[in-house]
């Protein structure tokens, strides 16, 4: 009997990625099998640590250690001099922020209308902002400590989503237009980490989590990529990257969500068995979308870990145990069939021996 290959999808959601620590911990306790991982944004970073770990249990321990450190020391460090230069260039003081907000509102009220010429002036600002307001240094330090490139190369197959960037503001505007129903964003692309050159692996992971304006996009395979969660915005094609696992032949997929009421639907993938882990008894929100996205602090992270752990048990415990029981039954049936075949073969050998004696 061919072994059923199981994939795990880790969606994006910033600091809410702590939820996935509890998910992995619960999956390990439930004896779940994971043969490959696909991640977007923070899910790509979590996935890399998990894929490079020797076991699911060890991966859960490493993730928990990382996230408890993040709860004490946020990875969000502002590049102060450059950041203030960018604020001056973009006019993003208090009045400038209101101006940007008005641009978003203008887009909201401009369905079917041509945008005015003054909006194109932001193209230069977009280029200036491409270096990002936040430093990648803390993430580099975390990866240097917790992510072994050699272990990742020989670890579980890891796929990540990335978005071909057209400039920070252009990417942001595309997401806004998709959110209000004007035009969907382009689809995200998927990279198989183990197929990349060793020196490009970390750049690819940073690219998947490079939120426009906050982090600089990254160059991988001579392409500029940013946060993979931006692609196919309307149905979260990039933020819930199941596609590469399906193409690789994984027929049972465990999918984690980091938002209440995700628009992603398993019914779009009828040829796979999909088990979803969603926030159930309580909202995953702790204080608003932006606050949660950047909320790397001790008041939120432990509660998200616990919520992921509880939701996973509630969503999957009965299913996983039933699947394991069915697999054990099939294994037992196969053993009985194999035993019967062996006895039949032995009987035939005995008959042939008796004939020769006669």
C-alpha positions as CSV (number, residue, x, y, z in Angstrom):
1,X,0.0,0.0,0.0
2,X,1.4,3.4,-1.0
3,X,2.1,5.7,1.9
4,X,-0.2,8.7,2.1
5,X,2.0,11.9,1.9
6,X,0.9,14.7,4.3
7,X,1.7,18.4,3.8
8,X,1.4,21.2,6.3
9,X,0.5,24.8,5.2
10,X,1.6,27.6,7.5
11,X,-0.2,30.9,6.4
12,X,1.1,34.4,7.0
13,X,0.0,36.8,9.6
14,X,2.9,38.6,11.3
15,X,3.1,38.3,15.1
16,X,0.1,36.0,15.0
17,X,2.5,33.4,13.7
18,X,2.9,32.5,17.4
19,X,-0.3,30.6,17.0
20,X,1.5,28.1,14.8
21,X,3.8,27.2,17.6
22,X,0.8,25.8,19.5
23,X,-0.4,24.1,16.3
24,X,2.9,22.2,15.8
25,X,3.1,21.3,19.5
26,X,-0.4,19.8,19.4
27,X,0.3,18.0,16.1
28,X,3.4,16.4,17.6
29,X,1.4,15.2,20.7
30,X,-1.3,13.8,18.5
31,X,1.2,11.8,16.5
32,X,0.5,13.6,13.3
33,X,2.7,12.9,10.2
34,X,4.2,15.8,8.2
35,X,6.2,15.0,5.1
36,X,6.5,18.5,3.6
37,X,5.8,22.1,4.5
38,X,4.6,25.2,2.6
39,X,4.6,28.6,4.2
40,X,3.9,32.3,3.5
41,X,5.5,35.3,5.2
42,X,5.9,34.5,8.9
43,X,4.7,31.0,8.1
44,X,7.7,30.6,5.8
45,X,10.1,31.5,8.6
46,X,8.3,29.1,11.0
47,X,8.3,26.5,8.3
48,X,12.1,26.8,7.8
49,X,12.8,26.1,11.5
50,X,10.4,23.2,11.5
51,X,11.7,21.7,8.2
52,X,15.3,21.8,9.5
53,X,14.4,20.1,12.7
54,X,15.0,16.3,13.2
55,X,11.4,15.7,14.3
56,X,8.1,17.4,14.8
57,X,8.5,17.4,18.5
58,X,12.0,19.0,18.3
59,X,10.6,21.5,15.8
60,X,7.9,22.5,18.3
61,X,10.5,23.1,21.0
62,X,12.7,25.2,18.8
63,X,9.7,27.3,17.6
64,X,8.5,27.9,21.2
65,X,12.0,29.0,22.2
66,X,12.2,31.4,19.3
67,X,8.8,32.9,19.9
68,X,9.2,33.3,23.7
69,X,12.4,35.2,22.9
70,X,10.4,37.4,20.5
71,X,7.9,38.1,23.2
72,X,10.8,39.6,25.3
73,X,12.6,41.3,22.5
74,X,10.7,42.4,19.3
75,X,12.4,41.8,16.0
76,X,11.1,45.1,14.7
77,X,14.0,47.6,14.8
78,X,13.6,50.9,13.0
79,X,16.5,52.0,10.8
80,X,16.3,55.5,12.4
81,X,18.3,57.8,10.2
82,X,17.1,56.3,6.9
83,X,13.6,56.1,8.2
84,X,13.4,59.8,9.0
85,X,14.9,60.6,5.6
86,X,12.2,58.6,4.0
87,X,9.6,60.3,6.1
88,X,10.9,63.6,4.8
89,X,10.9,62.4,1.2
90,X,7.4,61.0,1.4
91,X,6.0,63.8,3.5
92,X,4.9,61.1,6.0
93,X,4.6,63.3,9.0
94,X,1.2,63.4,10.8
95,X,-0.2,65.5,7.9
96,X,1.4,63.2,5.4
97,X,-0.1,60.1,6.9
98,X,-3.5,61.8,6.6
99,X,-2.7,62.5,3.0
100,X,-1.8,58.9,2.4
101,X,-5.1,57.9,4.1
102,X,-6.9,60.2,1.7
103,X,-5.3,58.5,-1.2
104,X,-6.6,55.2,0.0
105,X,-10.0,56.7,0.4
106,X,-9.8,58.2,-3.0
107,X,-9.1,54.8,-4.5
108,X,-12.1,53.4,-2.6
109,X,-14.3,56.0,-4.2
110,X,-12.8,55.8,-7.7
111,X,-14.1,52.5,-9.0
112,X,-13.9,52.7,-12.8
113,X,-12.4,56.2,-12.8
114,X,-8.9,57.1,-14.0
115,X,-6.6,58.1,-11.2
116,X,-5.3,61.7,-11.4
117,X,-1.8,62.5,-12.5
118,X,-0.6,63.6,-9.1
119,X,-0.9,60.0,-7.9
120,X,1.8,59.0,-10.3
121,X,4.2,61.3,-8.5
122,X,4.3,58.7,-5.7
123,X,6.3,56.4,-8.0
124,X,9.4,58.2,-6.9
125,X,8.5,57.9,-3.3
126,X,7.9,54.2,-3.8
127,X,11.4,53.7,-5.1
128,X,12.8,55.7,-2.1
129,X,10.8,53.6,0.3
130,X,12.0,50.3,-1.2
131,X,14.7,50.0,1.4
132,X,12.1,49.5,4.1
133,X,11.6,51.3,7.4
134,X,12.7,48.3,9.5
135,X,16.0,46.5,9.7
136,X,16.4,42.8,8.7
137,X,19.3,42.5,11.2
138,X,17.3,40.9,14.0
139,X,15.8,38.3,11.6
140,X,19.3,37.5,10.3
141,X,20.5,37.0,13.9
142,X,17.6,34.7,14.6
143,X,18.2,32.6,11.5
144,X,21.9,32.4,12.2
145,X,21.1,31.0,15.6
146,X,18.1,28.7,15.0
147,X,18.3,27.9,11.3
148,X,21.0,25.5,10.1
149,X,21.3,25.7,6.3
150,X,22.8,22.2,6.0
151,X,20.0,20.8,8.1
152,X,17.4,22.7,6.0
153,X,18.9,21.2,2.8
154,X,18.5,17.7,4.0
155,X,15.3,18.4,5.9
156,X,11.6,18.2,5.0
157,X,10.7,19.7,1.6
158,X,9.9,23.4,2.1
159,X,7.9,25.6,-0.3
160,X,7.4,29.3,0.2
161,X,5.3,31.9,-1.5
162,X,6.9,35.2,-2.8
163,X,5.4,38.1,-4.7
164,X,7.1,39.7,-7.6
165,X,7.4,43.3,-6.4
166,X,6.7,46.4,-8.5
167,X,7.8,48.8,-5.8
168,X,6.6,49.2,-2.2
169,X,3.8,51.7,-2.8
170,X,2.7,50.0,-6.0
171,X,2.4,46.7,-4.1
172,X,0.4,48.4,-1.3
173,X,-2.0,50.0,-3.7
174,X,-2.5,46.7,-5.5
175,X,-3.5,45.1,-2.2
176,X,-5.9,48.0,-1.4
177,X,-7.6,47.8,-4.7
178,X,-8.0,44.0,-4.3
179,X,-9.4,44.5,-0.8
180,X,-12.1,46.9,-2.0
181,X,-12.9,44.7,-5.1
182,X,-11.5,46.8,-7.9
183,X,-8.8,44.4,-9.2
184,X,-7.2,41.3,-7.7
185,X,-3.4,41.2,-7.2
186,X,-1.2,39.1,-9.3
187,X,-0.7,35.6,-8.1
188,X,2.2,34.7,-5.8
189,X,5.0,32.5,-7.0
190,X,6.3,29.5,-5.1
191,X,9.9,28.6,-4.5
192,X,11.2,25.2,-3.4
193,X,13.8,26.2,-0.8
194,X,16.0,23.1,-1.3
195,X,16.3,23.8,-5.0
196,X,17.8,27.2,-4.4
197,X,21.5,27.9,-4.1
198,X,22.6,27.7,-0.4
199,X,23.4,31.4,-0.3
200,X,20.0,32.4,-1.6
201,X,17.9,30.4,0.9
202,X,17.8,33.1,3.6
203,X,17.1,35.8,1.1
204,X,14.1,33.8,-0.2
205,X,12.8,33.4,3.4
206,X,13.3,37.1,4.1
207,X,11.6,37.9,0.8
208,X,8.5,35.9,1.7
209,X,8.1,38.0,4.9
210,X,9.1,41.4,3.4
211,X,6.0,43.4,4.1
212,X,6.0,46.4,1.8
213,X,7.3,49.7,3.3
214,X,8.4,47.9,6.4
215,X,11.0,45.5,5.1
216,X,13.1,45.7,1.9
217,X,12.3,43.3,-0.9
218,X,14.9,40.7,-1.7
219,X,16.6,39.5,-4.9
220,X,16.3,35.7,-5.6
221,X,17.1,34.1,-8.9
222,X,17.6,37.6,-10.4
223,X,14.0,38.6,-9.5
224,X,12.9,41.1,-6.8
225,X,10.3,39.6,-4.4
226,X,8.4,40.8,-1.4
227,X,5.8,39.4,1.0
228,X,4.3,36.2,-0.5
229,X,0.9,36.8,1.2
230,X,0.0,39.6,-1.3
231,X,-0.6,37.3,-4.2
232,X,-4.2,36.4,-5.3
233,X,-5.5,38.6,-2.5
234,X,-9.2,37.9,-3.0
235,X,-8.9,34.1,-2.2
236,X,-5.6,34.3,-0.3
237,X,-3.8,32.3,-3.0
238,X,-0.3,33.4,-1.8
239,X,-1.1,33.7,1.9
240,X,-2.3,30.1,2.2
241,X,0.1,28.3,-0.2
242,X,-1.4,24.9,-0.7
243,X,-0.7,24.8,-4.5
244,X,3.0,23.7,-4.4
245,X,2.1,20.8,-2.1
246,X,-0.7,19.6,-4.3
247,X,1.6,19.8,-7.4
248,X,4.2,17.8,-5.5
249,X,1.7,15.0,-4.9
250,X,0.7,15.5,-1.3
251,X,-3.0,14.4,-1.1
252,X,-3.7,15.1,2.6
253,X,-3.0,18.7,3.7
254,X,-3.2,20.3,7.1
255,X,-3.9,24.0,6.7
256,X,-3.5,26.6,9.4
257,X,-5.2,30.1,9.3
258,X,-4.1,33.2,11.2
259,X,-7.2,35.3,10.7
260,X,-10.9,35.0,11.7
261,X,-13.1,34.0,8.8
262,X,-10.4,33.4,6.2
263,X,-11.7,33.8,2.6
264,X,-9.6,30.8,1.6
265,X,-11.8,27.7,0.9
266,X,-10.9,24.0,0.8
267,X,-13.7,23.5,-1.7
268,X,-11.5,25.1,-4.4
269,X,-9.3,21.9,-4.1
270,X,-11.7,18.9,-4.4
271,X,-8.9,16.4,-5.2
272,X,-7.3,16.7,-1.8
273,X,-8.2,15.8,1.7
274,X,-7.8,19.0,3.6
275,X,-7.9,19.4,7.4
276,X,-8.2,23.0,8.5
277,X,-7.1,24.6,11.8
278,X,-9.0,27.8,12.4
279,X,-9.6,30.0,15.5
280,X,-12.7,28.5,17.1
281,X,-13.7,29.4,20.6
282,X,-12.2,32.9,20.6
283,X,-11.1,35.5,18.0
284,X,-7.4,35.5,17.1
285,X,-7.5,39.3,17.1
286,X,-6.0,40.9,20.2
287,X,-6.3,44.6,19.3
288,X,-6.7,45.4,15.6
289,X,-5.1,44.3,12.4
290,X,-2.0,46.4,12.5
291,X,-1.5,45.9,16.2
292,X,-1.7,42.1,15.8
293,X,0.5,42.1,12.7
294,X,3.3,43.9,14.6
295,X,2.4,42.7,18.1
296,X,5.6,40.9,19.1
297,X,5.2,41.3,22.9
298,X,4.6,39.2,26.0
299,X,1.0,40.3,26.3
300,X,0.0,38.5,23.1
301,X,2.5,35.8,22.0
302,X,1.9,33.3,24.9
303,X,-1.9,33.5,24.5
304,X,-1.6,32.9,20.7
305,X,0.6,29.8,21.4
306,X,-2.0,28.5,23.8
307,X,-4.9,29.2,21.4
308,X,-3.1,27.4,18.5
309,X,-2.6,24.4,20.8
310,X,-6.2,24.3,22.0
311,X,-7.7,24.9,18.5
312,X,-5.6,22.1,17.0
313,X,-6.8,19.6,19.6
314,X,-10.3,20.6,19.0
315,X,-10.2,20.6,15.2
316,X,-8.0,17.6,14.6
317,X,-7.8,15.2,17.5
318,X,-10.7,12.9,16.5
319,X,-9.8,13.1,12.9
320,X,-6.1,12.2,13.4
321,X,-6.9,9.4,15.8
322,X,-9.5,8.0,13.3
323,X,-7.0,8.2,10.5
324,X,-4.3,6.5,12.5
325,X,-6.8,3.7,13.5
326,X,-7.8,3.2,9.9
327,X,-4.1,3.1,8.9
328,X,-3.4,0.5,11.6
329,X,-6.4,-1.5,10.4
330,X,-5.2,-1.5,6.8
331,X,-1.7,-2.4,8.0
332,X,-3.1,-5.3,10.0
333,X,-5.2,-6.4,7.0
334,X,-2.2,-6.3,4.8
335,X,-0.2,-8.4,7.3
336,X,-3.0,-11.0,7.4
337,X,-3.1,-11.1,3.5
338,X,0.7,-11.5,3.4
339,X,0.6,-14.3,6.0
340,X,-2.1,-16.1,4.0
341,X,0.0,-15.8,0.9
342,X,3.0,-17.2,2.8
343,X,1.0,-20.2,4.0
344,X,-0.3,-20.9,0.5
345,X,3.2,-20.8,-0.8
346,X,4.4,-23.1,2.0
347,X,1.5,-25.5,1.3
348,X,2.4,-25.7,-2.3
349,X,6.0,-26.4,-1.4
350,X,4.9,-29.2,0.9
351,X,2.7,-30.7,-1.8
352,X,5.6,-30.6,-4.3
353,X,7.9,-32.3,-1.8
354,X,5.4,-35.1,-1.1
355,X,5.0,-35.8,-4.8
356,X,8.7,-36.2,-5.2
357,X,8.8,-38.6,-2.3
358,X,6.0,-40.7,-3.8
